[in-house]
Amino acid sequence: MNENVIKAALLGFGTVGTGVYKVLKNQEKEMSAKIGCKVEIKKILVRNIEKAAAKIEDASLLTSQWDEIINDPEIEIVIELMGGINPAREYILSALKAGKHVVSANKDLIAADGHVLLDTAAKNKKDFLHEAAVAGGIPIIRPIKQCLAGNHISEVMGIMNGTTNFILTKMSQNGMEFADALKLAQDLGYAESDPTADVEGLDAGRKVAILASAAFNSRVTFDDVYTEGITKITATDIEYANEMGCVIKLLGVARNTPEGIEARVHPMLIDVDHPLASVNDAYNAVFVQGDAVQDAMFYGRGAGELPTASAVVGDVFDIVRNILHDCCGRIGCTCYKNIPIKHMNDISSKFFIRMFVEDRPGVLANIASVFGNSGVSLAQVIQRRKKDQYAEIVVITDEVKEKNLKDALAVAKGMSTVKEISGMIRVA
């Protein structure tokens, strides 16, 4: 190892990769004072060298050959920013086995195979850090594993996807329908041309898996997380929420209960006084509850070139410090428990249900009876609108198991007096 310079390689030179390169360049003058030496990017792996060359002063750093990185003994840190499962998985594992430290922002891979990557790092006495995989520039994984390690954490809940939060903010503040808000998000670059991973809750689900594993010291994978997106949320739902003193947010929720871990992503009505209610536009926030700290909230930009690069470079600097002090693996896999995952049917919530029913005497009583027969208690019934011979009603339930509500709705949908069930949203 060169005493003054530690060399690294970038895998991928897209938005985040470019950001990492910029941040490292911007830190050149102060780097030695901050961490004890300089970090130099020696190689950048790209698919299209010609395209990437337009974004960098020294095109000689670019390569399309993985062998030039994995076989270079000078490269001590590999920064994986390619995304996706393969070949990222192959590259990370081979880098660790070759004695190189790895930093990654790959939430897809970590949510599925994080334990394999961490175990491989430990076996080869190298670091695998992934702070940027959740909430962009917001520090959350390291605080949970380090700063809050003295807590038994009972809950992690937050807004973990900036695209959906932007869409819901525009729907709430500007009265936009979902499709219009989505188009605006795409026009502004917040949403991809294919927004499925964001709007269907998949992106947030992967982050919930990673955070739940860290918080509860038990392995949670993406397949364990229930996901439901925001595509069915309407301007009418938003209007009712506002009338109730609530806002609708797509929340990732992980709870450690006596019956097992709850891991889910879905829209939720939350009171306007809740700290997460004021988190708007493309911002993220994560709310952590521990027995010692009680409540803590982490807030900031959850995506973007430089915020995500900030987290990546923070991991790189941490690894450099470890190299200089001849140590590693201080923050490895912490999943030493085996807590079962609760099925969604066994999770209890309050519910907001919007439906159109025949506008005549006795209908509400019949609906209440159907719900009651399934063990669903109604806390509130609101009637605001009429359409032809039908009335729109909103039912707010008391806390009830998901399974019981499904049973009640299945019967209600078959009633001749019920035209349609227009929406169902959980209530915090």
Secondary structure as GFF3:
##gff-version 3
##sequence-region A 1 428
A	DSSP	beta_strand	5	11	.	.	.	ID=ss1
A	DSSP	alpha_helix	15	26	.	.	.	ID=ss2
A	DSSP	alpha_helix	28	35	.	.	.	ID=ss3
A	DSSP	beta_strand	38	45	.	.	.	ID=ss4
A	DSSP	alpha_helix	49	53	.	.	.	ID=ss5
A	DSSP	three_ten_helix	59	61	.	.	.	ID=ss6
A	DSSP	beta_strand	62	63	.	.	.	ID=ss7
A	DSSP	alpha_helix	67	70	.	.	.	ID=ss8
A	DSSP	beta_strand	75	80	.	.	.	ID=ss9
A	DSSP	alpha_helix	88	97	.	.	.	ID=ss10
A	DSSP	beta_strand	101	104	.	.	.	ID=ss11
A	DSSP	alpha_helix	107	123	.	.	.	ID=ss12
A	DSSP	beta_strand	128	129	.	.	.	ID=ss13
A	DSSP	three_ten_helix	131	133	.	.	.	ID=ss14
A	DSSP	alpha_helix	141	142	.	.	.	ID=ss15
A	DSSP	pi_helix	143	147	.	.	.	ID=ss16
A	DSSP	beta_strand	153	159	.	.	.	ID=ss17
A	DSSP	alpha_helix	162	174	.	.	.	ID=ss18
A	DSSP	alpha_helix	178	187	.	.	.	ID=ss19
A	DSSP	alpha_helix	196	199	.	.	.	ID=ss20
A	DSSP	alpha_helix	202	216	.	.	.	ID=ss21
A	DSSP	three_ten_helix	222	224	.	.	.	ID=ss22
A	DSSP	beta_strand	226	227	.	.	.	ID=ss23
A	DSSP	alpha_helix	235	243	.	.	.	ID=ss24
A	DSSP	beta_strand	246	257	.	.	.	ID=ss25
A	DSSP	beta_strand	260	271	.	.	.	ID=ss26
A	DSSP	three_ten_helix	275	278	.	.	.	ID=ss27
A	DSSP	beta_strand	283	290	.	.	.	ID=ss28
A	DSSP	beta_strand	294	301	.	.	.	ID=ss29
A	DSSP	alpha_helix	305	324	.	.	.	ID=ss30
A	DSSP	three_ten_helix	344	346	.	.	.	ID=ss31
A	DSSP	beta_strand	348	358	.	.	.	ID=ss32
A	DSSP	alpha_helix	363	373	.	.	.	ID=ss33
A	DSSP	beta_strand	378	387	.	.	.	ID=ss34
A	DSSP	beta_strand	390	397	.	.	.	ID=ss35
A	DSSP	beta_strand	400	401	.	.	.	ID=ss36
A	DSSP	alpha_helix	402	413	.	.	.	ID=ss37
A	DSSP	beta_strand	418	427	.	.	.	ID=ss38
###
